């Protein structure tokens, strides 16, 4: 067991190569590799796999990383790496045995030196060669635009009509990643609709299970140097819903391409283009769409605290069975991290239809025609359990 002063013992051990009061600059450590071997290898090992336990002298926690494991190390953004190196494990509610190397007063490593270390640590996984997308691509989730990054997360999304008839849809979305560039998405819906009823002029609420969708998505171009990621996906809609309460009543297929670009100063850009239509030609009209999201993330506490992102999403559609072909909606939105580990997030958005399409009484939540309030709770379950990582102990 570690006592209340264990972090100080480990900190002294980790910084022993630097010497008391010395910095990387004092010892003329310039490259990321030189800094890592002098300041990090004592615990993480010279090869990034972790030092042998008989050398460490303590039992590593369950969250102790193996930097050569791409499945774990590639998922985290540079900002997350930087926060933990600067402030220690407690910055993201991990173990206190990870010391702080960049405190505000008398830092052992400068911001620039820490960035060199991060760049070097990423070479243990060899992300570029093995085509593992960097965690920087895991930008805040938009309301409608599909990200190119393969996620491991669960999302509880709710959409409420504020015009065009009372309606509400609850979505449970499960994202499961397989390897470097592939993931599957399963979406289950519950629909609630207020419909006119004889003797009830105000109508009555009816609820039923909605349609289910299964999606396969794969990254087809990964460039971690230019911060560009392109993905392709295919989705099948299974008509499990009640046709009178928002179900489509038809099997449908969707194909799409999605693009993510990371921009300077924490700006990001996403683009998705695709088409969807029924398996049987006359069951439903074919529709093409383009979704574009542009946003920026702001970080509290010198870049190491809570993250809040603001974005605008633009949705255009073309219905090939309608004379009024083009529609446009704008969705201003925001996302904020709730847990200290940042694996729990809350998102809100408001859909504003600018150019409306023809009415479709079979659709409850239709971003083309209705003003809507949307909100979701996102849980990145790979980074921790539901009750983990809320705050440092």
C-alpha positions in Angstrom: 0.0 0.0 0.0 1.1 3.5 -0.7 1.0 6.0 2.2 0.1 9.7 2.0 3.7 10.6 1.1 4.2 7.9 -1.6 3.7 10.4 -4.4 6.6 12.4 -3.1 8.9 9.4 -3.0 7.9 8.5 -6.6 8.4 12.0 -7.7 11.9 12.1 -6.3 12.6 8.7 -7.9 11.3 9.9 -11.3 13.3 13.1 -11.3 16.5 11.6 -9.9 18.3 11.7 -13.3 17.6 15.4 -13.4 18.9 16.1 -10.0 17.4 18.3 -7.3 16.4 21.7 -8.8 17.7 20.8 -12.3 15.7 20.9 -15.4 16.0 19.2 -18.8 17.6 22.4 -20.1 20.2 22.4 -17.4 21.3 18.9 -18.5 21.0 19.8 -22.2 18.3 17.3 -22.9 16.9 18.4 -26.2 15.1 15.6 -28.1 11.9 13.9 -26.9 13.8 10.7 -26.6 16.5 12.2 -24.4 13.9 13.8 -22.1 11.8 10.6 -21.9 14.8 8.4 -21.0 15.9 10.8 -18.4 12.6 11.6 -16.8 10.0 8.9 -17.7 11.8 5.6 -18.3 12.4 5.1 -14.5 8.7 4.1 -14.3 7.5 3.6 -17.9 10.6 1.6 -19.0 13.0 2.6 -21.8 10.8 0.8 -24.4 7.5 2.3 -23.1 6.1 -1.0 -21.9 6.6 -0.2 -18.2 9.5 -0.8 -15.9 9.9 -4.3 -14.3 8.1 -4.4 -11.0 11.2 -5.5 -9.0 12.8 -2.2 -10.2 9.7 -0.1 -9.6 9.3 -1.3 -6.0 5.5 -0.9 -6.2 2.5 -2.5 -7.9 1.4 -0.5 -10.9 -2.3 0.5 -10.9 -4.8 -1.0 -13.3 -4.6 2.2 -15.4 -0.8 2.1 -15.8 -0.2 2.5 -19.5 1.7 0.4 -22.0 2.7 2.9 -24.7 3.4 0.2 -27.3 -0.3 -0.8 -27.1 -1.9 1.2 -29.9 -5.4 0.4 -28.8 -4.8 2.3 -25.6 -2.2 5.0 -26.4 -3.5 6.2 -29.8 -7.0 7.0 -28.5 -5.9 9.9 -26.3 -5.5 13.4 -27.7 -2.3 15.5 -27.3 -4.2 17.7 -24.9 -5.0 14.8 -22.6 -1.4 13.6 -22.6 -0.2 17.2 -21.9 -2.6 17.6 -18.9 -1.4 14.4 -17.2 2.3 15.2 -17.8 1.9 18.8 -16.6 -0.4 18.1 -13.6 0.2 14.4 -12.8 -2.4 11.6 -12.7 -4.8 13.5 -10.6 -5.4 15.9 -13.6 -7.6 13.3 -15.1 -8.6 11.4 -12.0 -5.9 8.7 -12.5 -3.5 7.4 -9.9 -1.5 9.8 -7.7 1.7 7.8 -8.4 2.0 9.8 -11.7 3.9 12.9 -10.6 3.6 16.4 -12.1 6.4 17.5 -14.4 5.1 20.9 -15.4 3.6 22.7 -12.4 3.1 26.4 -12.6 6.0 27.1 -10.2 9.4 25.7 -11.0 8.4 23.2 -13.7 10.8 20.3 -14.4 9.8 20.4 -18.0 8.6 23.3 -20.2 5.6 23.2 -22.4 7.7 22.8 -25.5 9.7 19.9 -23.9 6.5 18.2 -22.9 5.3 18.4 -26.5 8.5 16.8 -27.6 8.0 13.9 -25.1 4.4 13.4 -26.4 5.6 13.2 -30.0 8.3 10.7 -29.0 5.9 8.6 -26.9 3.6 8.2 -29.9 6.4 6.5 -31.8 6.2 3.5 -29.5 2.9 2.6 -31.1 4.0 3.8 -34.6 0.6 5.2 -35.3 1.3 6.4 -38.8 2.7 3.1 -40.0 -0.1 1.0 -38.5 -2.8 3.5 -39.5 -4.2 4.1 -36.0 -5.9 7.5 -36.0 -4.7 9.9 -33.4 -7.0 10.7 -30.5 -6.9 14.3 -31.7 -9.5 13.2 -34.3 -12.0 12.3 -31.6 -13.6 15.8 -31.7 -16.9 16.7 -29.9 -19.8 14.7 -31.3 -22.1 16.7 -33.5 -25.9 16.2 -33.4 -26.1 14.8 -36.9 -22.8 14.7 -38.7 -21.0 11.4 -38.5 -17.4 11.5 -37.3 -14.6 9.7 -39.2 -13.0 8.5 -36.0 -13.9 5.0 -34.8 -15.3 5.4 -31.3 -16.0 3.3 -28.3 -18.8 5.0 -26.5 -22.4 5.0 -25.5 -24.8 7.9 -26.2 -28.2 8.6 -24.7 -29.7 11.2 -27.1 -33.1 12.9 -26.9 -34.8 15.0 -29.5 -37.9 17.1 -28.8 -40.1 18.8 -31.4 -40.8 22.5 -30.6 -42.9 23.1 -33.8 -44.8 21.1 -36.3 -46.6 18.7 -33.9 -45.6 17.4 -30.5 -43.1 14.5 -30.7 -40.2 13.1 -28.8 -37.6 10.5 -29.7 -35.2 8.8 -27.2 -32.1 7.1 -28.7 -29.6 4.7 -27.3 -26.5 4.5 -29.4 -23.7 2.0 -28.8 -20.4 2.5 -30.6 -18.0 -0.4 -30.6 -14.5 -0.2 -32.1 -12.7 -3.1 -33.7 -8.9 -2.7 -34.2 -7.4 0.4 -35.7 -9.9 1.7 -38.2 -13.2 -0.1 -37.9 -16.3 0.3 -35.7 -19.9 -0.7 -35.5 -22.8 1.4 -34.4 -26.2 0.1 -33.1 -29.0 2.6 -32.5 -32.3 1.8 -30.8 -35.2 4.3 -30.7 -38.3 4.9 -28.7 -40.9 7.2 -30.3 -43.6 9.3 -28.6 -46.2 11.2 -30.6 -49.2 13.3 -29.7 -52.0 12.4 -32.1 -55.6 13.5 -32.6 -58.2 11.2 -31.0 -62.0 11.3 -31.2 -63.3 12.9 -28.1 -59.9 14.3 -27.2 -59.4 17.6 -29.1 -56.0 18.0 -27.5 -54.9 14.6 -28.7 -53.3 11.7 -26.8 -49.7 10.7 -26.4 -48.8 7.4 -27.9 -45.5 5.6 -27.5 -43.8 2.7 -29.3 -40.5 1.2 -30.1 -38.8 3.0 -33.1 -36.8 1.7 -36.0 -33.3 0.2 -35.4 -30.2 0.9 -37.3 -26.9 -1.0 -37.7 -23.9 0.8 -39.1 -20.5 -0.3 -40.3 -17.8 2.4 -40.5 -14.2 2.2 -41.6 -11.4 4.8 -41.8 -10.0 4.7 -45.4 -7.4 7.5 -45.2 -5.5 8.3 -42.1 -2.9 11.1 -42.0 -1.8 12.0 -38.4 0.7 14.6 -39.7 -1.8 16.7 -41.6 -4.5 15.9 -39.1 -6.8 14.6 -41.9 -9.1 11.6 -41.6 -11.6 10.2 -44.2 -14.1 7.4 -43.4 -16.7 5.4 -45.3 -19.8 3.9 -43.8 -22.9 1.8 -44.6 -26.0 1.7 -42.5 -29.1 -0.5 -42.6 -32.4 0.6 -41.1 -34.5 -2.2 -39.8 -38.3 -1.3 -39.6 -38.9 -2.4 -36.0 -41.0 0.7 -35.3 -44.7 1.1 -35.3 -45.6 2.9 -38.6 -48.3 4.9 -36.9 -45.9 6.2 -34.2 -42.9 7.3 -36.3 -41.7 4.0 -37.9 -40.8 4.1 -41.6 -42.3 0.7 -42.4 -39.5 -0.1 -44.8 -36.0 -1.5 -44.9 -33.5 1.2 -45.9 -29.8 1.4 -46.9 -27.5 4.4 -46.4 -24.0 4.9 -47.8 -21.8 7.8 -46.8 -18.3 9.4 -46.8 -17.1 11.4 -43.8 -14.2 13.7 -43.4 -12.6 15.2 -40.3 -9.9 18.0 -40.3 -8.2 19.3 -37.2 -7.3 23.0 -37.5 -5.0 25.3 -35.5 -6.1 26.8 -32.2 -8.5 23.8 -31.4 -10.8 24.5 -34.4 -12.2 21.5 -36.2 -14.2 20.8 -39.3 -16.4 17.8 -40.3 -18.1 17.0 -43.5 -20.4 14.1 -44.3 -22.1 13.4 -47.7 -24.3 10.4 -48.4 -27.6 9.0 -49.7 -30.3 6.8 -48.3 -33.2 5.0 -49.8 -35.4 1.9 -49.5 -34.6 -1.6 -50.5 -37.8 -1.7 -52.5 -37.9 1.2 -54.9 -41.4 2.6 -54.2 -41.4 2.1 -50.4 -39.8 5.5 -49.7 -38.1 8.3 -51.7 -34.4 8.4 -52.2 -32.7 11.2 -50.4 -29.1 12.7 -50.7 -27.6 14.9 -48.0 -24.6 16.9 -46.9 -23.8 17.7 -43.3 -21.1 20.2 -42.3 -19.9 21.1 -38.8 -17.4 23.8 -37.8 -16.5 24.2 -34.2 -13.9 25.2 -31.6 -13.0 23.8 -28.2 -12.0 26.0 -25.2 -10.1 24.7 -22.2 -10.2 26.0 -18.7 -7.3 26.2 -16.3 -4.5 26.9 -18.7 -5.7 24.2 -21.0 -5.8 21.4 -18.4 -9.3 21.8 -17.0 -12.9 21.4 -18.2 -13.4 21.5 -22.0 -16.4 23.3 -23.6 -16.9 23.3 -27.4 -19.2 25.4 -29.5 -20.1 24.5 -33.1 -22.5 25.2 -35.9 -23.9 22.4 -38.0 -25.4 22.9 -41.5 -27.7 20.2 -43.0 -28.8 20.1 -46.6 -30.9 17.4 -48.2 -32.4 16.7 -51.6 -35.5 14.6 -51.9 -35.7 13.1 -55.4 -39.4 12.5 -55.1 -40.4 16.1 -54.4 -40.6 19.2 -56.5 -39.2 21.1 -53.6 -35.8 19.4 -53.9 -33.5 21.3 -51.5 -33.8 21.9 -47.8 -31.5 23.5 -45.3 -31.3 23.5 -41.5 -28.8 25.1 -39.1 -28.0 23.6 -35.7 -26.0 25.7 -33.2 -24.7 23.5 -30.4 -22.4 23.0 -27.5 -20.7 20.2 -25.6 -19.1 20.3 -22.1 -17.1 17.7 -20.2 -18.7 16.6 -17.0 -16.2 14.3 -15.4 -12.6 15.1 -14.6 -11.4 12.3 -16.8 -13.5 13.9 -19.6 -15.1 10.6 -20.5 -18.5 11.9 -19.5 -19.9 14.7 -21.7 -23.1 16.6 -22.1 -24.2 18.0 -25.5 -27.1 20.4 -26.4 -28.3 21.7 -29.7 -31.2 23.6 -31.3 -32.3 22.8 -34.9 -33.5 25.8 -37.0 -35.1 24.8 -40.3 -34.3 27.5 -42.9 -35.7 25.9 -46.1 -38.4 23.4 -45.3 -39.3 20.3 -47.3 -42.7 18.7 -47.9 -44.5 17.4 -44.9 -44.0 13.7 -43.9 -46.5 12.7 -41.2 -44.7 9.3 -40.8 -41.6 11.0 -39.4 -41.6 12.3 -35.8 -38.2 13.9 -35.6 -37.5 15.5 -38.9 -34.6 18.1 -38.8 -35.8 19.4 -42.2 -39.1 20.7 -41.0 -39.2 21.1 -37.2 -37.6 23.3 -34.7 -36.1 20.8 -32.2 -34.2 20.8 -29.0 -31.6 18.0 -28.8 -29.5 16.9 -25.9 -27.3 13.9 -25.2 -25.2 12.3 -22.5 -22.0 10.6 -23.8 -20.0 8.0 -22.0 -16.6 7.1 -23.5 -16.5 3.7 -21.7 -13.0 2.8 -22.9 -11.6 5.5 -20.6 -13.4 4.3 -17.5 -16.5 2.9 -15.9 -19.6 5.0 -15.3 -18.7 5.7 -11.7 -15.0 6.2 -12.3 -13.0 9.3 -13.1 -15.5 11.9 -11.8 -12.9 13.5 -9.6 -9.5 12.9 -8.1 -9.4 11.0 -4.8 
